[in-house]
Amino acid sequence: MESRGRPSPARNRTVRRARGRSPAPLLPPLGLALALAAPAGVFGQAPDTPAGTLTLTLRPVRDGGPDVTAIEVRSELDPGPGAGDLLHLSAPVDYPGVAGVADRVRDLDVRDARGPVPFRVEDDPPAPGGFPFFRHWRAERPVEYPVTISYRSPVQPPGGPNGPPFGIRPTAGGVSGAGASFLVLPRGEYDVRASVRWDLGDLAPGSVGITTFGDGDFELTGSAADFMQGWYLAGPANRYPEQGDRDGFSAAWLGDAPFDAEREMAWAAGLYRYLAGAFGYLDPPRYRVFMRILDAPPYGGGTALASSFMLSRGPAGTGDDDGSPRVTFAHEMIHMWVGGIEAPQGVSSWFSEGLTTHYTRLLPMRGGFDPVDEYGRSVNEAFRSYFTSASRNLSADSIARLGFGDEEIRHIPYLRGSFYFADLDARIRAASGGARDLDAVLGDLFERREHGERFDHDAWTRTVVREIGPEARDRFEAVILRGETIVPASDAFGPCFERRPARLAAAGRDVEGFEWVRVPGIPDEVCRGG
């Protein structure tokens, strides 16, 4: 099992080479997963030697056909002393991009030494905005541990709205998805030594089972909620590299990609090495990319979970194969270093997604992975999308209520947040006479967070007020919370670009707006910060 612990502060370096002091570790890769955490009470932090055990066997089945139809799960739970004798299981009813997870659970059978365990079933109220809510199975009598739990989780059917690719979907004789989309897990205040075993007997010869947590069978000490927040892939997968990993990076995918998959994975591996040095605050854990090429929509896009992400795409000729996945690769890997902020559900994306989007444009250019002019093109494309959107002035609360129901609205915090951070960088540099920048502020902020300080909106605004002055709080509340339009400073994207008025095309109409134009005569190495 790979290490997912905190890095040693001794290895901290800077986000930007110009800084002279070292930031402390950012939090682990949370991104969207912050808002999608498992329900409270699914185990807790594991002690050094948890008394409880949980084993799971995962068996993908094809039921005689070419495609996987379901994953059959058998588990045995013995939570140890002090757990009580009232068993409580749960699974999502709906999860973003995946409706009816619990509804598809078939043949749920729970037994102890006394025989079958009867349950009463309760559902949480539906959550607004497409956020998760759960079904609960509560034992109607005390149980005697160990108990066995078996069930069958059919794959997510095609069709339905697009969204994060959490659902288990069949492709190329295999299956993939997130644990939250097929697992029924016990709840309670206890910790376990957990193990997962694959049974691949119904798949093609040579099939493999790979997860966020490791290749093949694996063990995990800690929270059962971790099983939900991991990717699972089984079948005749392609691999990069063919065995092991390259500097901690590896990838596995099912299906024929509409691009050169090995070339793109090699690019991502190089970027991963660069990001590890550029952020520099941890011994980077082994990082896994999962990819699947689906035959039918919804195709999904990309979403990060702990130390891993899934890219879900359509085949060539479907309109979902428009170019290289490099922006997605960069975005999802950068989530690992950016982390998140404590905020109401759905409101935190201005930080986790906005800051990730800012660095997704900036760091590949800074590291030489993207041309400088491509950086300028991506800035202008994103600003046009933001500035011409009919949703650009929605408040953070309004966006959270709408949630996953509208893809354009859901991505407003990505754009708005990224321009807020670019503009903030310019304001910090101006206020400090060039002595400080956004990277320096983030390093200081995350050092305090790493040492136990609460990191929420109040902590953020106190930080920026110290750097700029009281107007920084007003600007945060106006732009991020109330949704007032932001136009970044002329030098918000570095010394090589300046802001000019421009007409922006939008849905059959032109809008008076802005673009950032390359300043003549400044060499690329200056643009990159070298």
QUIURNOR-V695111 format. One record per residue. RES is the residue in one letter. SS is DSSP state (hx for helix, st for strand, lp for the rest). PSI is psi in whole degrees, 0 to 359 (* if undefined). BURIAL is b if it has 16 or more other C-alpha atoms within 10 Angstrom, else e. Layout:
BEGIN
RES/SS/PSI/BURIAL ; RES/SS/PSI/BURIAL
END
This chain:
BEGIN
M/lp/137/e ; E/lp/155/e ; S/lp/134/e ; R/lp/22/e ; G/lp/178/e ; R/lp/143/b ; P/lp/163/b ; S/lp/129/e ; P/hx/339/b ; A/hx/338/e ; R/hx/2/e ; N/lp/137/b ; R/lp/201/b ; T/lp/157/b ; V/lp/322/b ; R/lp/143/b ; R/lp/337/e ; A/lp/343/e ; R/lp/147/b ; G/lp/348/e ; R/lp/167/e ; S/lp/131/b ; P/lp/156/b ; A/lp/171/b ; P/lp/138/b ; L/lp/166/b ; L/lp/166/b ; P/lp/175/b ; P/lp/100/b ; L/lp/306/b ; G/hx/227/b ; L/hx/330/b ; A/hx/336/b ; L/hx/314/b ; A/lp/346/b ; L/lp/26/b ; A/lp/154/e ; A/lp/158/b ; P/lp/149/e ; A/lp/141/e ; G/lp/1/e ; V/st/89/b ; F/lp/191/b ; G/lp/201/b ; Q/lp/136/e ; A/lp/135/b ; P/lp/177/e ; D/lp/321/e ; T/lp/78/e ; P/lp/142/b ; A/lp/335/b ; G/st/160/b ; T/st/148/b ; L/st/125/b ; T/st/142/b ; L/st/137/b ; T/st/125/b ; L/st/124/b ; R/st/99/b ; P/st/137/b ; V/st/147/b ; R/lp/351/b ; D/lp/41/e ; G/lp/354/e ; G/lp/184/e ; P/lp/338/e ; D/lp/147/b ; V/lp/133/b ; T/lp/337/b ; A/st/166/b ; I/st/121/b ; E/st/134/b ; V/st/133/b ; R/st/130/b ; S/st/159/b ; E/st/128/b ; L/st/128/b ; D/st/92/b ; P/lp/351/b ; G/lp/179/b ; P/lp/146/e ; G/lp/0/e ; A/lp/345/e ; G/lp/174/e ; D/lp/16/e ; L/lp/101/e ; L/lp/139/b ; H/st/120/b ; L/st/157/b ; S/st/158/b ; A/st/153/b ; P/st/140/b ; V/st/305/b ; D/st/147/b ; Y/st/151/b ; P/lp/124/b ; G/lp/357/b ; V/st/105/b ; A/st/145/b ; G/lp/35/e ; V/lp/305/b ; A/hx/329/b ; D/hx/332/e ; R/hx/355/b ; V/st/125/b ; R/st/149/e ; D/st/40/e ; L/st/122/e ; D/st/121/e ; V/st/130/b ; R/st/147/b ; D/st/195/b ; A/lp/338/e ; R/lp/355/e ; G/st/203/e ; P/st/143/e ; V/lp/120/b ; P/lp/150/b ; F/st/153/b ; R/st/146/e ; V/st/132/e ; E/st/141/e ; D/st/140/e ; D/lp/158/e ; P/lp/145/e ; P/lp/140/e ; A/lp/138/e ; P/hx/156/e ; G/hx/12/b ; G/hx/12/b ; F/lp/163/b ; P/lp/146/b ; F/st/160/b ; F/st/154/b ; R/st/143/b ; H/st/131/b ; W/st/114/b ; R/st/124/b ; A/st/138/b ; E/lp/2/e ; R/lp/159/e ; P/lp/145/e ; V/lp/157/b ; E/lp/117/b ; Y/lp/150/b ; P/lp/156/b ; V/st/149/b ; T/st/141/b ; I/st/122/b ; S/st/149/b ; Y/st/174/b ; R/st/128/b ; S/st/103/b ; P/st/155/b ; V/lp/159/b ; Q/lp/128/b ; P/lp/155/b ; P/lp/167/e ; G/lp/178/e ; G/lp/174/e ; P/lp/155/b ; N/lp/160/b ; G/lp/187/b ; P/lp/145/b ; P/lp/51/b ; F/lp/329/b ; G/lp/146/b ; I/lp/123/b ; R/st/142/b ; P/st/145/b ; T/st/141/b ; A/lp/39/b ; G/lp/8/b ; G/st/194/b ; V/st/152/b ; S/st/159/b ; G/st/187/b ; A/st/152/b ; G/hx/329/b ; A/hx/342/b ; S/hx/2/b ; F/lp/351/b ; L/lp/139/b ; V/lp/119/b ; L/st/149/b ; P/st/151/b ; R/lp/147/b ; G/st/164/b ; E/lp/69/e ; Y/lp/165/b ; D/lp/156/b ; V/st/158/b ; R/st/114/b ; A/st/150/b ; S/st/147/b ; V/st/134/b ; R/st/140/b ; W/st/139/b ; D/lp/103/b ; L/lp/22/b ; G/lp/339/e ; D/lp/5/e ; L/lp/172/b ; A/lp/150/e ; P/lp/143/e ; G/lp/0/e ; S/lp/153/b ; V/st/160/b ; G/st/124/b ; I/st/139/b ; T/st/172/b ; T/lp/327/b ; F/lp/349/b ; G/st/171/b ; D/st/136/e ; G/lp/208/e ; D/lp/148/b ; F/st/164/b ; E/st/151/b ; L/st/125/b ; T/st/120/b ; G/st/232/b ; S/lp/135/b ; A/lp/338/b ; A/hx/335/b ; D/hx/328/b ; F/hx/324/b ; M/hx/321/b ; Q/lp/43/b ; G/lp/155/b ; W/st/147/b ; Y/st/134/b ; L/st/132/b ; A/st/139/b ; G/st/191/b ; P/lp/75/b ; A/lp/152/b ; N/st/154/b ; R/st/148/b ; Y/st/125/b ; P/lp/179/b ; E/lp/327/e ; Q/lp/148/e ; G/lp/218/e ; D/lp/171/b ; R/st/107/b ; D/lp/40/e ; G/lp/354/e ; F/st/137/b ; S/st/164/b ; A/st/151/b ; A/st/141/b ; W/st/155/b ; L/st/130/b ; G/lp/172/b ; D/lp/112/b ; A/lp/147/b ; P/lp/28/b ; F/lp/173/e ; D/lp/96/e ; A/hx/317/b ; E/hx/320/e ; R/hx/317/e ; E/hx/325/e ; M/hx/324/b ; A/hx/319/b ; W/hx/314/e ; A/hx/322/b ; A/hx/319/b ; G/hx/319/e ; L/hx/323/b ; Y/hx/317/b ; R/hx/318/e ; Y/hx/316/b ; L/hx/321/b ; A/hx/320/b ; G/hx/325/b ; A/hx/315/b ; F/hx/310/b ; G/lp/13/b ; Y/lp/359/b ; L/lp/158/b ; D/lp/102/b ; P/lp/133/b ; P/lp/165/b ; R/lp/132/b ; Y/st/133/b ; R/st/131/b ; V/st/131/b ; F/st/143/b ; M/st/143/b ; R/st/141/b ; I/st/108/b ; L/st/152/b ; D/lp/338/b ; A/lp/148/b ; P/lp/162/b ; P/lp/142/b ; Y/lp/326/b ; G/lp/308/b ; G/st/213/b ; G/st/144/b ; T/st/137/b ; A/st/141/b ; L/st/192/b ; A/lp/122/b ; S/lp/30/b ; S/st/161/b ; F/st/162/b ; M/st/130/b ; L/st/122/b ; S/st/122/b ; R/st/164/b ; G/st/167/b ; P/lp/170/b ; A/lp/141/e ; G/lp/1/e ; T/lp/357/e ; G/lp/358/e ; D/lp/17/b ; D/lp/35/b ; D/lp/78/e ; G/lp/187/e ; S/lp/148/e ; P/lp/17/b ; R/hx/322/b ; V/hx/317/e ; T/hx/315/b ; F/hx/311/b ; A/hx/313/b ; H/hx/310/b ; E/hx/325/b ; M/hx/323/b ; I/hx/333/b ; H/hx/327/b ; M/hx/324/b ; W/hx/335/b ; V/hx/316/b ; G/lp/206/b ; G/lp/188/b ; I/lp/148/b ; E/st/123/b ; A/lp/165/b ; P/lp/151/e ; Q/lp/128/b ; G/lp/344/b ; V/lp/341/b ; S/lp/350/b ; S/hx/341/b ; W/hx/327/b ; F/hx/301/b ; S/hx/317/b ; E/hx/323/b ; G/hx/314/b ; L/hx/322/b ; T/hx/319/b ; T/hx/319/b ; H/hx/311/b ; Y/hx/336/b ; T/hx/323/b ; R/hx/317/b ; L/hx/311/b ; L/hx/320/b ; P/hx/325/b ; M/hx/314/b ; R/hx/325/b ; G/lp/2/b ; G/lp/11/e ; F/lp/337/e ; D/lp/146/e ; P/lp/153/e ; V/hx/319/b ; D/hx/330/b ; E/hx/324/e ; Y/hx/311/b ; G/hx/320/b ; R/hx/317/b ; S/hx/325/e ; V/hx/310/b ; N/hx/323/b ; E/hx/317/e ; A/hx/319/b ; F/hx/321/b ; R/hx/317/b ; S/hx/318/b ; Y/hx/309/b ; F/hx/331/b ; T/lp/359/b ; S/lp/135/e ; A/lp/347/e ; S/lp/6/b ; R/lp/336/b ; N/lp/14/b ; L/lp/141/b ; S/lp/162/b ; A/hx/321/b ; D/hx/320/b ; S/hx/319/b ; I/hx/320/b ; A/hx/322/b ; R/hx/323/b ; L/hx/328/b ; G/hx/235/b ; F/hx/12/b ; G/hx/341/b ; D/lp/116/e ; E/hx/322/e ; E/hx/314/e ; I/hx/319/b ; R/hx/332/b ; H/lp/358/b ; I/hx/316/b ; P/hx/331/b ; Y/hx/310/b ; L/hx/309/b ; R/hx/314/b ; G/hx/320/b ; S/hx/321/b ; F/hx/328/b ; Y/hx/316/b ; F/hx/321/b ; A/hx/316/b ; D/hx/321/b ; L/hx/321/b ; D/hx/314/b ; A/hx/320/b ; R/hx/322/b ; I/hx/317/b ; R/hx/319/b ; A/hx/318/e ; A/hx/331/e ; S/lp/4/e ; G/lp/29/e ; G/lp/0/e ; A/lp/336/e ; R/lp/159/b ; D/lp/182/b ; L/hx/319/b ; D/hx/321/b ; A/hx/317/b ; V/hx/317/b ; L/hx/320/b ; G/hx/314/b ; D/hx/317/b ; L/hx/313/b ; F/hx/335/b ; E/hx/316/b ; R/hx/320/b ; R/hx/319/b ; E/hx/332/b ; H/lp/17/e ; G/lp/357/e ; E/lp/141/e ; R/lp/134/e ; F/lp/100/b ; D/st/192/e ; H/hx/323/b ; D/hx/317/e ; A/hx/320/e ; W/hx/312/b ; T/hx/325/b ; R/hx/321/e ; T/hx/310/b ; V/hx/331/b ; V/hx/321/e ; R/hx/327/e ; E/hx/321/b ; I/hx/321/b ; G/lp/176/e ; P/lp/332/e ; E/hx/340/e ; A/hx/324/b ; R/hx/315/b ; D/hx/319/e ; R/hx/319/b ; F/hx/311/b ; E/hx/323/b ; A/hx/311/e ; V/hx/308/b ; I/hx/316/b ; L/hx/315/b ; R/lp/339/b ; G/lp/22/b ; E/lp/149/b ; T/lp/137/e ; I/lp/133/b ; V/lp/107/b ; P/lp/156/b ; A/lp/158/b ; S/lp/322/b ; D/lp/22/b ; A/lp/341/b ; F/lp/30/b ; G/lp/179/b ; P/lp/349/e ; C/lp/357/b ; F/st/143/b ; E/st/151/b ; R/st/137/b ; R/st/152/e ; P/st/147/e ; A/st/154/e ; R/st/126/e ; L/st/126/b ; A/st/136/e ; A/st/115/e ; A/lp/50/e ; G/lp/8/e ; R/st/158/e ; D/st/143/e ; V/st/135/e ; E/st/118/e ; G/st/221/b ; F/st/159/b ; E/st/163/b ; W/st/123/b ; V/st/141/b ; R/st/130/b ; V/lp/125/e ; P/lp/148/e ; G/lp/357/e ; I/lp/121/e ; P/lp/158/e ; D/hx/322/b ; E/hx/330/e ; V/hx/319/e ; C/hx/323/b ; R/lp/352/b ; G/lp/17/e ; G/lp/*/e
END
